[in-house]
Amino acid sequence: MHRRIRLVLVLSALLGATPSSTMSAQTPVGTPGLPPWSKQLEIRERWLAERHQALLPMMRRHGVGMWIVINEEFHDDPLTQFVAPPRPYAGGRDIFVFIDGGDQGLIRFAATGYGDEHVEHFFQTPKTPKAPAEVLREVFTTYQPKTIALGVGGTRGVTRSLSHDTYIFLGEALGAEAVPRFISAGPLIEEYLDTRLPDEAQYYTALVGITDSLTRKALSNAVIVPGTTSVGDVRRWLYDAMWLNGLGTWFEPDLRVQRKGLTNKTFGPGFVAPAEEATIIERGDVVHLDFGISAMGFSTDWQKMAYVLKEGETDAPEGLKAAMRNTNTLQDFLMHRASRPGKVAAEVYDETMAEMQRLHIDAKIYSHPIGNQGHGLGAAIDFRSRQLPVGETPKRLRLGSYISVELNTGTAIPEWGGQKIYVMMEDDAFLTTAGWQFFRPRQEAWYLVR
């Protein structure tokens, strides 16, 4: 424990933080805006009770008689922390079952390798130890659901998470009579995870605020020394900052560097590729950071832009300012003029792109749902939303849902001899009756590294 405290003190100094003089082995290291882990568990279990109350109508809307989620040791199902108490599970196969009990309402069973009072608060569990297969067979025989929804057949990892061996186990445990009743739980999972609870907003707002704070510091002289600091240095600073603050992440922080006279590596038109870690950040560079954190069962996604001042400069060139205004214009139309609850996402995309074409703005839109996952489930507003497979129902915007408004514009910069600069932005937002609203104010001026 003493080594841990010394390490925190060292990292605090490196990160510019001032450790509390009262820190001790008994004092958790907290993150402003987020409660300690023990309190987070209490809050999330309160949310779980609300989610379970809302589940039965969802099951009926999607024609689900029984829903089974199975967590495997060392291969956690991404759904487990949202359908059961968000605690560690290490029981081989821990099984959670939801049944439409008709007049009895929602019935919940669990068969876990180790007994846990928190699980017992939400689920019925065997009074005497029973094999999971026996529990499943008894539940199926008693309730005879017409459909059994599983994590198979979906298009995303969280909707196709059931392993092959566990699928076989379910068929053997439930019997040949049950197998024809297996259906994909994908549509149910999407509604379940894309439905936000009012109490979640304050904590997600805090998480977005932390993301913003770390991003601003990473794109400042607190971290970057022009001509010395590398892309890898900034990335390592972010990893250490997350460790110090008790945060996780769901993807590797990426930086993109645009430089006068430099031909950027791309992975498609209008998409600048991440810079190599050895790249030194120089004066006159445009630096972009793509960064997100995870805590309390949430993830954020954030992209911001900085300019490294040349010697004698006190502000970004006018061409860069105009480029950022183009991206702000794109944000304005998509969020406030084109988007409304219930509207088809592809229509929002088409209307926004048509307006940008009218304004002669070179735009790209690739916004995606966010919340419990960084690339969440729900209606995305992007070029893929208008390329649905034949027969698939177009997705509509859901009131209260969260989205990562991710997009960019390309603008030729006079100061760079007409070279095109891409201003890439990503901000987390929530849907109201008047359109999307940011959790934090957007960027309207360049972050400056002096």
C-alpha angles and dihedrals in degrees: 000000000000090000089052092053092048090050091051090051092051093048091046089058093046092049095045093248124140110225116219114261088222095058111130140157087274096050116085117222102243135194118231109256095016125087122229117278095261090056091044089059091054092049094047092049088053088053090048091059089053092048092052090051090056096043103083096062088049092052091051093048089055097041095247118154096175132012121198125193118183125193116202124204110259088004105071118193107237088227097058097085090053100045098037135031106297095243132121116284120198104156101118095248116011111190129203120187130189120192133188098231095185108220089007090063123214114358120196129196130179132189110189132173091234127035116245127181091213091058090047090056090064105027140041109244132190112278089216125033112277134173113259091239090056092050092050094049092050092050093048093047093048099047103025096204116204091220133027115201119211137174094264136107096028127132097229134057094251091052096047101038101123111111122231093244092050091049088055090047091054092050091051094043096048097036137232091294091064101046096077087056094061113117135168115273089204099111092044092048091050094054092042094053097037093055111094127205119225093235092056093068097075092053095043089049089054091049091051088049091054090049090052093048094050091045093052091050093047089053095051141076088268086078108010124069107182112239092016112051118081130207087250091055091057092047092050090049089055093050091051092046090054091049092050091050096046093247134138133203136216099211139023115271109250131201126197122198123202117189135179109266093009118122104219122224109241140190095207138341110313095006115111113206121235115268121249115259093245092060110119115219107235135190112276093031125135107220124196125191126201108192140154138172137207131217139136091020092303135109131200131203122202137173125184138168133229134184122211107220119232120229108288095017121121099179142018117280117268091247091061091048090053090049091054091048088057091056091047089052090053091050092049096054097043095046105037109020106031104033126079133149112274095021119130108256093223090057090054089052094047094047093048095048091048090054092049090051089052090051091046092239117149100226139177124189123194104153119161140187117267138181120094089021128031091232093036135187123264138060114346121199103216145102090280093059090073094048099069120160115256111279096018114128114241113247122244130209112262120219111247095015122135125237138182104229096214120174146119144208129211118219131178109236118215092204089059095049094262094309111155118245123198117215104200118192135179125179131168115237143168129226121248130172087267096051135268121342124197120239087217130021111274125243113268100160131047118263104237127219108197 
